[in-house]
Amino acid sequence: MAEPPDGFRRMPGQRPRPVTQGIAAMIAAVAVLGGGLLANRLLSGEDDRRPPTPSPSPSKSAA
């Protein structure tokens, strides 16, 4: 088997951790996207509140 190029030799005692890097990348992506959505909501100035739902009134047939 041929030797890998100089820049691709693995350091002794260090193993790659692709799972840990993937989890860290997903956490970072969620933080960035969540922060962007929160900032958009705060800076847009639109009132995002839904109108209140009407309270149920007793029906005439139940009385």
N, C-alpha and C positions, 0 to 999 in steps of 0.2 A: 504494500500500500504506500502511496506517495506521501511525503511530508506536506502538511498544510503550509500555505504561505506564511511569511514571518508575522504578519499582523493578526493571524488567526490561531496562534498557538494558545492553548488553554494554560492558565497559570496553575502551578501545582497547588493542590489543596482548595481550590475554588471551583465550585460547580455552578453552572448556570441555573437560575431559578425563574423559569418562564411563567410558572403559575403565580408566584408572588408578584412578578412584574405585571402580569395581566390583571390581577386583582387591584393592584395599586393604580393602574391605568383606568380601570372602570370606576373606582372611587373618585379619582380626579375628574373624570368626565362627568359624573353625576354632580359633583360639586360645582363645576364650571357651568353646566347647563342649568342647574337649579338656581345658581346665583344670577345668571342672565335672565331667567324668567322672573325672578323676584325683582330684579332691578327694572325690568320692563314694566312690570305691574306698578311699581312705585313711581316710576318716572312718567308713565303715560298720562296720568291725570284723569283717566276714565274711571267713572264710578262703576265698580264691578259687582256691586251688590245686587242680588236678585230681589224682586219685589216681594213683600211679605205674602205668605199664603193666607187666604181668608180662613177665618176660624169656622169650623163646621157649625152650622145652625141646626137646631132641631127641626126635623121635617114635620109638616102639618099632618101627615098621615099617622105619625107615631103617637100623637097626642089623643 
